[in-house]
Amino acid sequence: MEESTINSSILGTKEYWENLYQQEINNYLDHSDPGEIWFGKGLTMKMVKWIKSKSSQLLPDDGDQIKILDLGCGNGHLLYSLYQQGYTDLTGLDYADKSIKLVNQMASDLGIVNNLKTYVADVLTLYKSNLIPERIKFNLIIDKGTFDAICLNPDLDLNQVKSDYLATLEAILFKGRSFFMIASCNWTKDELINMFTKSSQSFLSLYDEIETPQFSFGGSKGNNVTCLIFQRLS
Ligand SMILES: C[S@@+](CC[C@H](N)C(=O)[O-])C[C@H]1O[C@@H](n2cnc3c(N)ncnc32)[C@H](O)[C@@H]1O
């Protein structure tokens, strides 16, 4: 498998996100500002629309509700959008305490606390902890910009990051028909496919892609955000 690298940035530090969400809490309390929509409203809407359009495929075999986890949920915008579309078994997880504080505050104000569980947890160590009860598995796990942020951490070894991230996905993704959706601006489609389907640890296959705007530069074409959906194989 071809080795991919990425430059580190302040966006890879927990301190950065804690400060950002403290600012978002202040803005929310001061003038009800719901905060920044990472990758924009358009992509978020497309992701929600895709989920709606595939609802019958995503539905668990026992006919129960689709359990959705937003990995690195930030200000929770995606979770609220899903709730508005009728999804009521939602979980948000983030390692920034302030993110979860903001999500809980908004959930309480919107009256949706019974439909939304939240956890302060690090994606990279989640598989080793018993924070999420063993019996809770998700039918759909979504990552919008979180894997990007994690890979920018200057102190982490990228191979270890990929391995820990996959271990967490494997531990909490329902065994059977279940899906992982990722939106990334730091990794290309080929790199994401390599990382998530071609490592020895891998248990996913590419299922679908959400079209994102293309840009042309210097004669070559590319997408500034890639959004892929993988299905669990075993
Ligand atoms: C680019 S933001 C995206 C936030 C959210 N998904 C959205 O679309 O608005 C990245 C998020 O990942 C979270 N994050 C970064 N590293 C993490 C880790 N190791 N475990 C859990 N969350 C992490 C950050 O706190 C931040 O909320």
The ligand as a Gaussian input file, in Angstrom:
#p B3LYP/6-31G(d) Opt

LIG

0 1
 C      -12.986000      19.691000      12.014000
 S      -13.847000      19.567000      13.511000
 C      -15.352000      18.869000      12.941000
 C      -16.439000      18.911000      13.955000
 C      -17.787000      18.326000      13.494000
 N      -17.658000      16.981000      12.995000
 C      -18.385000      19.218000      12.423000
 O      -18.612000      18.762000      11.306000
 O      -18.643000      20.382000      12.723000
 C      -12.982000      18.195000      14.241000
 C      -13.587000      17.686000      15.541000
 O      -12.898000      16.511000      15.948000
 C      -12.703000      16.550000      17.346000
 N      -11.543000      15.672000      17.612000
 C      -10.279000      15.825000      17.172000
 N       -9.515000      14.814000      17.582000
 C      -10.320000      13.971000      18.291000
 C      -10.119000      12.735000      18.965000
 N       -8.920000      12.163000      19.000000
 N      -11.171000      12.146000      19.575000
 C      -12.402000      12.753000      19.542000
 N      -12.653000      13.919000      18.927000
 C      -11.629000      14.518000      18.300000
 C      -12.478000      18.023000      17.641000
 O      -12.689000      18.349000      19.002000
 C      -13.489000      18.671000      16.692000
 O      -14.745000      18.785000      17.298000

